[in-house]
Amino acid sequence: MKFSIKRSLLLSNLVHVTRAVSTKPQMPILTGVKIEVNQKYITLTSSNGEISIQAKIQTSSDLVILEQGVVVLPGKYLLEIIRKVDAEMIYFIRFEENVVKILADRSNFSLNTLDTDAYPLISFNNNDHMVVLDVLNLKQIIKKTTFAASLSEARMVLTGVNLDLTDNKLLAVATDSFRLAQKFIVMDKTPNIKVVIPSHNLDELNKIIEDIEENVEIHFSKTKVLFKYKNILFQTRLIEGVFPNTSSLIPTNFLTEITFHKQEIIAAIERASLFTSGEATNIIKLTLNEKGIVEIYSTHNEIGAVLEEVHPIKCSSIIPFQIAFSAKFFLEAIRAFDSPEITVHFTGEIKPFIITGEYDVNHLQLILPVRVA
Amino acid sequence: MKFSIKRSLLLSNLVHVTRAVSTKPQMPILTGVKIEVNQKYITLTSSNGEISIQAKIQTSSDLVILEQGVVVLPGKYLLEIIRKVDAEMIYFIRFEENVVKILADRSNFSLNTLDTDAYPLISFNNNDHMVVLDVLNLKQIIKKTTFAASLSEARMVLTGVNLDLTDNKLLAVATDSFRLAQKFIVMDKTPNIKVVIPSHNLDELNKIIEDIEENVEIHFSKTKVLFKYKNILFQTRLIEGVFPNTSSLIPTNFLTEITFHKQEIIAAIERASLFTSGEATNIIKLTLNEKGIVEIYSTHNEIGAVLEEVHPIKCSSIIPFQIAFSAKFFLEAIRAFDSPEITVHFTGEIKPFIITGEYDVNHLQLILPVRVA
């Protein structure tokens, strides 16, 4: 094995691929990145059992292959080496059976290889059902849903985001049963597919795909889903089980609908929850008074109380009422919107309410209030 | 108690004062900031037993005092409130015996007070011996020494920086007995004083004083030292005990002196210590060969080895030799220099060596090598 590669090209790919290198794997071999040097290209592969990532780099003036071969190198150290050297080109040479030399200007690394034969066979499933989505839509789906998934493994299926492809629509839903996030994309045509993808794995994918115009192919199989983005393959396992039907939970008749400046309501709620923000139940109360002014209130036995007055942009009907909910859930929901103005649609004092944003099409957040004395 | 104050003025002072508010104090009262409202000024005071800080703010168009009084408010929450509100002016009003109202535009905070009577009397000792130092020199002393102090309380006196004022010179020394950092300042005249200041407390002081031309008064008493900087008083306890006499440890005859580009030697050593940087003893070897080239080498049983070649700017005499030392200590020492070029003065293979920088006057770092097989 012998090749030379431009440092910046290798680094940008390694940063992506090493996302799937686990630091505490059950299988020590999975701390490694597998480098396969073929005649016309090299591949870098990693896997932590949850996700597998592969980058393919074609020969060019930036990658010259002199001798083929396969090797598994410790991922964390390989990345650090490539980050820290300041050479333009880097040379990889198998030196002995178990040593790869990495030469970069006046730096000379001898890196012990891991056992290539022990590396599991990873098949990137390229067949079955496929849809094409542009990156910006995919990033929207991830950003607007994953935070609402459950962190508790008590009901494993709720730790994922449900992707439901049907009727030329891709519907993404996440819920931890106290709140729900939903976003859909209208598509040209779709196969009929329902899968639940671990929300953390979608967050990892989101770190790899950039905010540029580019298409992503999504290949679905029974137990896995594969994302093809530029020269990168990103594959995640699916969560087994049936995701609850949530469409009936979403209210359609509202008591009143109040529109806020997004930044203003965020700032007010952040202040209102200052004394309770470190606590699991940082519950705040919201009141609409007869003047159409919203008051946000929270209290803490030891520290004190906060009262925030917010003048909404619009209020569909001034019906005095009070509701209490988690400030954390509300803030996370509002931050998922790109619109400068958001509307909260209330259905009653102890009924779930939803949030929408003028420019955030086909997107809603739902929050269950709490009962308070 | 009743006053109004410009938010930015209060915030900039609170950020400093709350540095001495402990989050886990033995005395709950010390989680508070004491606000004393006098006729012409207010003071903000905090103390954690180690350090005490007081800011004094005079009345002006930015501070209007309507009613005098004293109150102790929870420091952490007070700071967060002032950080998060976006009003131009903030109103403080004692509302009930134990509640202070903080009004800022549409935000209304009721903050429970702590027991004013329980707040300890803090005397800022303003008398005794005094020297005046400019901020830039004080920051130099702190930056160039504190990191070399000991973290172990086995020999308490070594956890501090020794300030020795004598013969129109202020000499600062820190050592953990494996390395030593020393910087002195020539002064017009000095009293004869020797004190040991906890190095962490100097680091805290460094966060408060800005990189501007300003003088700092330093007042020494038997158990404390007080720094007066702008409108801020910063007082720290001293460490009891006799600091060892270190002047005899510093070698004056050298085997060879090698000058490096600072950034180049830092980068080479960072790479050379990549495989051992997480470990307590990240020992690297440095060799000068007969061509006048420096080789830096380290090895790790499991991961591999690194060899870095460095071409020094200058080498006073080419005497092939080898030395081993802690990469961490070496890097910390070099980063204390402002000069673009640094010189390492070697005295022998197992003898302490010192580092100096062309533009870093009256400053040296000393490192003890280690014996390796």
Chai-1 contact restraints between the chains, C-beta under 6 A:
chainA,res_idxA,chainB,res_idxB,connection_type,confidence,min_distance_angstrom,max_distance_angstrom,comment,restraint_id
A,Y77,B,I303,contact,1.0,0.0,6.0,A-B,restraint_1
A,E80,B,L274,contact,1.0,0.0,6.0,A-B,restraint_2
A,K84,B,R271,contact,1.0,0.0,6.0,A-B,restraint_3
A,R106,B,E309,contact,1.0,0.0,6.0,A-B,restraint_4
A,S107,B,R271,contact,1.0,0.0,6.0,A-B,restraint_5
A,S107,B,E308,contact,1.0,0.0,6.0,A-B,restraint_6
A,N108,B,L307,contact,1.0,0.0,6.0,A-B,restraint_7
A,F109,B,V306,contact,1.0,0.0,6.0,A-B,restraint_8
A,S110,B,G304,contact,1.0,0.0,6.0,A-B,restraint_9
A,S110,B,A305,contact,1.0,0.0,6.0,A-B,restraint_10
A,L111,B,G304,contact,1.0,0.0,6.0,A-B,restraint_11
A,N112,B,G304,contact,1.0,0.0,6.0,A-B,restraint_12
A,E270,B,K84,contact,1.0,0.0,6.0,A-B,restraint_13
A,R271,B,K84,contact,1.0,0.0,6.0,A-B,restraint_14
A,R271,B,S107,contact,1.0,0.0,6.0,A-B,restraint_15
A,L274,B,E80,contact,1.0,0.0,6.0,A-B,restraint_16
A,I303,B,Y77,contact,1.0,0.0,6.0,A-B,restraint_17
A,G304,B,S110,contact,1.0,0.0,6.0,A-B,restraint_18
A,G304,B,L111,contact,1.0,0.0,6.0,A-B,restraint_19
A,G304,B,N112,contact,1.0,0.0,6.0,A-B,restraint_20
A,A305,B,S110,contact,1.0,0.0,6.0,A-B,restraint_21
A,V306,B,F109,contact,1.0,0.0,6.0,A-B,restraint_22
A,L307,B,N108,contact,1.0,0.0,6.0,A-B,restraint_23
A,E308,B,S107,contact,1.0,0.0,6.0,A-B,restraint_24
A,E309,B,R106,contact,1.0,0.0,6.0,A-B,restraint_25
